[in-house]
Amino acid sequence: QVSVSSPNKEVAIKLNVSGRVPEGLAIDNVSMDHETTVIYARQSVLDNIGSVYVDFDLSNITGTKEIMLPVNLPSGVSATDVSMVNLSVSLTEAHERTIVDIPIEYEDNENNLAISNVDIKTAEVVITGSDVNIASITPSDISVYFSMKDLEPGTYTLPLYVENKGNPYVNVNLVKGDIEITLVKAGN
């Protein structure tokens, strides 16, 4: 007698959102018919998977509709209980809201430089989306930063980057897209 095991795990199904809806419109609501699925794989593979994803390209959405999309299975997963999900998508008129005083941060300070002069310390962004979705965004959902990768002491005009860590159906745009900064060796 041989016992056969089929290791499995229930994981969340998440949307991997890309693209933008047509100008003047915004996603009001998206619902999926399945929020979770059971995946089957070796235990060592299951231990490293917390969720599976469905690719959802907003640029293909032109109106309120139902769409069926495949669940992307990570490498090593042999089967899943849910291979397709039905999305119900509703669009509405887009609105804007401005958020000010978002702190500007930096990353990649490999050369341990200090900032001696900067033209702006906070950023202003315009968020676009449905009334409900833009109301859900708080300043802590938005990250504005610049990269100091490979920089030496000197004065630079650097591009600012913005990241929306909140509602994925809201577009976030910087009012001013760069920062003027002077960098010196730390301790000077």
N, C-alpha and C positions, 0 to 999 in steps of 0.2 A: 504494500500500500504506500503510495506517494502522496504527500500533501502538496497541493499547488497553491501558492499564494500569489496574489496580484496586488502588489502595493499600490495604494491610491491615496489621494488627498483632495479635499475640497478647497478650491481657491476662488478668489474674486475675479470677475471679468471686468476689466477696465477699458475705457476708451483711450486710444492714442490719437489725439485730435491734431489735425494739421490743416493748413489752408485758411481761407477767409470766405465768408458768405458775400454775395454781391453787395456793392455799395448801397447804403441806405437801409439795408435790412440787418437783422440780428437774430440769433438763436434765442428763442424764448424758453424752450424746454426740450429736453431729450430724455426719453425713457427707453429702457431695454426690457425685453421680455424675460431675460435671465440675468441675474446679478452674480451667480456663482456657477461653477461646474466642477465635476469630479474628474481629475486627470489620473492617468495610469502610467507608471514608469518605475524604474529601479528606485529603491529607497534613497540612494545617494543623489539621484537627480531630483526627486521630490523635495529633499531637504533644502534645496537651493531655489525653490520656486515659491513665490508668495502670491502671484497673480498671473493671469494670462491677459492678452490684449486683443482688441479689435481696432484695426486702422479705420479712422473716420475722417475723410477729407471734406471739410466744410465748403470748399470751392465748387463742389458738385451739387450743392443744395440750392435750389432756386425757389422753393416753396415748401409749404407744409406737406410732409409725405411720410410714407413708411418705406424703410429700406432693410434689406436682408444682407448681412455682412458675415464673413467667415471669422472664426476665432483662430488667431495665430497660436500654434503650439510651439513651445520652446523645444530646442534640440533634446532628444532623448525621451520625449513624451510619446508613448505609443498610441494612446487613445484618450478620448474625452467623452463625457456624457452629452455635452453641448458643443456641436461643431459650427453652428450658425446662430446668430442672434438677430432678432427683429428690432430695429430702432424706430421709434415714433418721434419725428422731428417737427417742431412747430416754429415758424418764423414770425417775426413782428417787425414793426418799424424801429430803426436804430435811434438811440439817443446818446448824448454825450454828457460827461461829468468831468470836471477838473479836480485833481488832487494836487495840493501844493505841499512844500516842505518835506519831501521824501529825502532822507539822508543819502548822500552819495558815498558809496563804499569803494574799496579797491581790492584787487586780488593779484596774485602772481608777483609779489614783492620779493623776488629771488635775490636781489642785490642789497636788500636791507636798507632801502633809501627812506629818507624822511621828506615830508612835504613842507616846503618853506613858504610857498605862496600858492594860492588857488583862487580862481575868479568866482566860483560858486561852490557852496557847501551842500546845498539842497537842490532837488530837482522838482519840476512841475510836469505832470503827465495829464493827458486827456484820455479818458477811458470811454469806449464806445460799446454799446450793447443794448439789450432790452432793459427797460426800467428796473425790473426785478433783479436782473443779473448785475447791473452796475451798482445798484444799492447794496449788494452783498459784498462788494470789494472794500477792504479797509487799507489804509496806508501800509500796514504790516504785510499785506499780500503782495506788495510791489517792491522789487529790489532794483536799485539803480547803481551801476558800478562801472569802473574802468579798469583796464588791465595795465599793470606795470611790467609785464613780461619783457625781458631783454632790454630794459631801459637803464641808462647811466644817468649820473647827475646832469641836469640841464632843464631847459624850459620846453614844454611840449603842448600841443593842442591834440588831445586824445578823444576818440569817439566814446560816447557813453552807451552803455547797453542797458536794456530794461528787461526784466523778467517778471511775468505774472505768475505768482505761486498760488493764486486764488482760483476763481471761476474761469475755466478754460474757454468759455463762450463770450468772453469780454476781450476786446482788443485794447492794448495799452500802447500809447505813442508818447514819446518825449516831446516837450515843447522846445527845448534847446538840446541838440544832439551831441554837443561836445563840451569839453572842459579844458581850460587853460591852466597849466600847473607847472610849478618849478620844483624840481627834486634835488635834494642834496644828500651827501653821505650822512647816515645817522650819526648823531653826536656833534654835528657841526652847527 
